[in-house]
Amino acid sequence: MSALEAQTTVAALGITDYMSIGNYRRIRSEKAGGRLPNILLMFPNIEFRITPTTRNGGAINIHLLISPDDSEHENEVDRALQRLTIDYKGYKYSCQDSDLKRLGRTVEPTTVASDKAALRAGANQFKVDFTAFKNWYESEGWLKRNSIIAVAAGQQDGVSGIQHDDGFKATRTEIYRFANMIYSGNPKDRDYWLGKTHGGEAEKVYGRPKPCIHGSDAHDLNKLLNPDQKRFCWIKADLTFEGLRQAIYEPEERIWIGEEPPSLHDKSRTIKSISFSDSVWFEARSYDLNPGLVSIIGQKGMGKSAINDLVAFAAGSWQDNDRDSFIDKARPHIKDMGIKLTWGDGRLTSITVPPKGIASSANEVRYLSQKFVERLCADHASSGELTREIESVVFSYLAPTETLNTSNFADLREKRTSGVITEQRRIQEELHRLHREISSLYAHQLSLPDRKAKVEEIKKERDGILAQLPAATTDIETEIAEKLESERAKLALLIDSVSKEKENVLRLDRLSDKLSAFRNQIDRTWADLKQDAVRLKIPADEWEIFKPVFPERASLAINSRKEQVMNELTLLEGSEEKPSVGTVKFHQAEVLRLSELTTLDEAKRKRISDIRNRVSLIETDIRRINTEIDNIENNELEQLKSLRSQRRETYYSFFETINKEKKILADLYQPLQKHLSLGQEEERRLDFSIRLKLDVEGWVEKGWRLFNQRKTLPHRTFDEMLDKAKEFLEPAWISGDKDLLSKGLDGFLAPYGEAGRTVGDYLKPSQTAADFFDWLYSTDHISLTYGLNYNDTVLENLSPGTKGIVLLILYLAMDNRDTRPLLIDQPEENLDNESIYSLLANYFRQAKVRRQIFLITHNPNLVVNTDADQIIVAHCSKDEAGKPSFKYTAGALENCHPVTGIRSQVCSILEGGAAAFQKREKRYSLN
């Protein structure tokens, strides 16, 4: 007793007796007299010996841990032990001290000298067959309700000593199935009984995982409270017998065997307590919080949501946009209220509700308010909020070496896709350039009728002028006139040749300008590349040898060709003095000379000269326009077809870059996809995908604004245009297939003529065909986003309840790199009770091991079958003026006081609470 009183580390004590509670009764009497004040819980631990024996001949040790909560427990135990008997030589002996002494004297009549020796000898002989022991236990209603069965696992006196080949394999299995707990401090045994080894044999063969417990098993003072190898048994529970029983439901989370208790949660991310002050609505006090799953329950209007709202506000995770939140509604009444969070590492976070204080942006908890989850379920596609949440999870699964020194998904995506995005921008710039060129060429096509009409018009003018030409009166005049006409024709051809060469000079100058711009672009790009090469430690001299030189060579070629053209121009034009035959100067001089000889009549000669000059100019115009017409009908038409084809190919190439981007993004989510494939059944039903996000309506709205609404349009209304876009273009955009894109564009453009030739007739005066095609081939309404599928169905097509399940799996199972406290408000909305029990309860049980969870719920399965570590019950009373006063009580599920206990409050507040407890006990085969 003195040794027990001297220690300060152990608060619960199981008093072990063989087939008796004698020592327990004696020590309990001492405690009732004022001794052992440091022992807060004491209970009987009755050890029995059952058969069959182990291979070494030892009997199996089986223990009954008895609840001391019933004031009559000692008498109930005595009465039950009296009904446990064995037969020896025709007599029955009960498990009572008097019968055990009698048995000892009967078996060893010559060696027993005292009552103590007789009791020891009788207890040593009192070995009950397992089947008889089990039948006795099952028949003892009080004992069964108020005890826990534990068996030893060792080889010497434990069930493992019964070997499979002894013919007792079935008995061995049944003993283990019968037990609630296993006596063993061996880590390998613990892993086995938790189902972590041997393919989960513990659950498959023996019905369920079982907790391993361990004690000092002291037979002398040196061993008292000092287990072998410092294997102390740490139990996370209320310091009650029901707290010990709770370990049956949570064998891994509730019990740890080792020198020190485990630290499963990040203390810097665990809220140890919350305090309220300076508020007439809240009781000024501090509430201690469990680091695991804290379930908050209460009737409607009792202040459940207030807890999560205030914690989120103080932790800097509050978003002031929820008009149905407690803080928003209560703000006028809780202003100046102080909130203090004490974290597990001792850090303090204090804040005052505005207007005095403003919430920080520390974001130290993840808050899933009811409205937040509803918003993600209802409108995730348009807001992009769910996508950001998914991206956050995807990023958390990437190895540090894959994050490229970025701290979030957005930055990583920008780095990984920068090349693709640059290519997409280049494609848009190229399309814009092509539209300008196509627009210019198309305008020429439209001008053909006018040009042809112009030719016919000036031909008539020429013929009319020629009709006025004075006739030759002599043979000499006729001969001179013919020579003059020949010279004029030669001169016209030479002038055409000069014009073409001068046009070539102009084109060469334009080509030179383009090359100069290209060279500048190359220089800028090369400078960037060189800078990157230097950063990557590529030697400058090695890099320089790759510097492009073709612009300089191309410039030399342009200048050389220009020099050739200029020389040809000089030859064609001829010199001022003594020009050569076949030059412009020569034939101009001949035309002038012959004009002087046409007639001796000065007036007639002037008249002929004026008419010939006018005709010459007209014929020059005719030749020029015909050249233009020929160019438009042949060269430019082919060029237009080529540019249109080039535009289509350029447009198709955008979707090739989309596929490249999709591959990059798919690579990013592969680690998470692998995690899902190895997860539980529900996780394996989830699938991440990269989807094309299309804003078809926004795209059509931009295009609709280009049209003159006063005209009768091919697509008569906005809705009709939208329908046609969805019919022809949306499937093509989604597929990215070249053939579908071609057919889709053709189908959409069909009302505007082939290739949209008549579109200009319907546009506003301020808009051009180029503007229309800039819009038609635009791509800013097309982007990639992450999506979630469940059972091969996209999230947006799921029922509200199934959406809720998927989102909760996202936060509870997949978002397992985030260790911040998780605050959830009523996740059971739109979910049926069976889904909650069969799906979500298990995820909450897993998540609470690695992070603190504050769960507001009306569903008993999310309290009981998640094995919540702490229950907070919200209460609210109102004074005569209707002013509320919020208070909270906290405890554990194992608190079973019939009126004030947490268990009774769960059953009274939550509909189906009692059924949830029964379901849990059935799950662990305890009912």
WOFENQUI-V447694 format. One line per field, one symbol per residue. ss: DSSP state (h for helix, s for strand, l for the rest). psi: psi as a letter, one per 30 degrees, with the letter a starting at -180 (. if undefined). burial: + if it has 9 or more other C-alpha atoms within 8 Angstrom, else -. A space follows every 50 residues. Layout:
BEGIN
ss=???
psi=???
burial=???
END
This chain:
BEGIN
ss=lhhhhhlllllssssssslllhhhhhhhhhhhllllllllssssssssss sllllllllsssssssllllllhhhhhhhhhhllssssllssssllhhhh hhhhhhhlllllllhhhhhhhhhhhlssshhhhhhhhhhlhhhhhlssss ssllllllhhhllhhhllhhhhhhhhhhllssslllhhhhhhhllllhhh hhhhhhllllssslllllllhhhllllhhhlsssslllllhhhhhhhhhl hhhhssssllllllllhhhlsssssssllllslllsssllllssssslll lllhhhhhhhhhhhlllllllllllhhhhhhhhhlllssssssllllsss ssllllllllllllsssslhhhhhhhhhhhhhhlhhhhhhhhhhhhlllh hhllllllhhhhhhhhlhhhhhhhhhhhhhhhhhhhhhhhhhhhhhlhhh hhhhhhhhhhhhhhhhllllllllhhhhhhhhhhhhhhhhhhhhhhhhhh hhhhhhhhhhhhhhhhhhhhhhhhhhhhhhhhhhhllllhhhhhlllllh hhhhhhhhhhhhhhhhhhhhhhhllllllllllhhhhhhhhhhhhhhlll lhhhhhhhhhhhhhhhhhhhhhhhhhhhhhhhhhhhhhhhhhhhhhhhhh hhhhhhhhhhhhhhhhhhhhhhhhhhhlllhhhhlssssssssslhhhhh hhhhllsllllllllllhhhhhhhhhhhhhhhhhhllhhhhhhhhhhhhh hhlhhhllhhhhslllllhhhhhhhhlllllsssssssssllsshhhllh hhhhhhhhhhhhhhllllllssssslllllllhhhhhhhhhhhhhhhhhh llsssslllhhhlllllllssssssssslllllsssssssslllllllll lhhhhhhhhlllhhhhhhhhhhhllll
psi=eeeefflgfkfkkkjkkjhlgeeeeeeeeeefgflhffjfkklkjkklkl llllfggklkkkkjjkkgekfgeeeeeeeeeffjllkjhglkklileeee eeeeeeeifffjfleeeeeeeeeffijkkeeeeeeeeffjeeeefglkkk lkfleeglfffjlegfggeeeeeeeeeekelkjkgkeeeeeeffgflhhh eeeeegellkkklkafhkflfffkgilkghikjkkjlkilefeeeffefi feffkkjlelkljfljefhkjelkkklhkffkkjlkkkkkfbjjkjlllk gfgefeeeeeeeeegggkjigjfgleeeefeffgkgkkkkkklfgfkkjk lkklfelkklgfhfljjileeeeeeeeehfeefgeeeeeeeeeeeffkke fffhglfleeeeeeefgeeeeeeeeeeeeeeeeeeeeeeeeeeeeffeee eeeeeeefeeeeeeeefgkklkfleeeeeeeeeeeeeeeeeeeeeeeeee eeeeeeeeeeeeeeeeeeeeeeeeeeeeeeeeeeeghkkeeeeffgkkff eeeeeeeeeeeeeeeeeeeeeeellekhklkgleeefeeeeeeeeffelf jeeeeeeeeeeeeeeeeeeeeeeeeeeeeeeefdeeeeeeeeeeeeeeee eefefeeeeeeeeeeeeegeeeeeeefgaleeeffkkklklkjkieeeee eeeeffljffljlejeleeeeeeeeeeeeeeeeeegkeeeeeeeeeeefe fglkghfgefffllfflleeeefeeeglgfgklklklkkjhgklefglle eeeeeeeeeeeeeehgfjglkjkkjiffkgkleeeeefeeeeeeeeefef lkkjjklfkfffeegfhkfkkkkkkklkaffgkljklkkkalffjgkfef leeeeeeeekkgeeeeeeeeeeeghf.
burial=----+----++++++++++++-+++--+-++----+--+-++++++++++ +++++--+++++++++++----++-+++-+++++++------++++--++ +++++--+---+----+++++++--+++++--++-++--+--++--++++ +++++-+++++++----++--++++++-+++++++---++++++++---+ +++--+--++++++-+-+----++-++---+++++-++++++++++++++ ++++++++------+++-+++++++++-+-++++----++++++++++-- -+++++-+++++++++++------+++++-+--+++++++++++----++ ++++--++++--++++++++--+-+++--++---+++--+++++++++-- --+-----+-+++---+--+--++--++-+++-++++++-++-++--+-- ++--+--++--+--++--+-------++-++-++--++-+++-++-++-- ++-++--+--++--+--++------+---+--++---+-+--+------- +--++--+---+--++-+++-++++---+---++++++-++--++-+++- ---++-+++-+---++-+++-+--++--+++++-+++--+--++--++-+ ++++++++-+++-+++-++-+++--+--+---++++++++-++--+--++ +++--+++---------+-+++-+++-++++++--+---+++++++-+++ -++--+--+--+++--+++++++++-----++-+++++++---++--+-+ ++++++++++++++++--++++++++++--+---+++-++++++++++++ ++++++++++++++++++++++++++-+-----++++--++++++++--- +++++++-+++-+--+++++++-+---
END
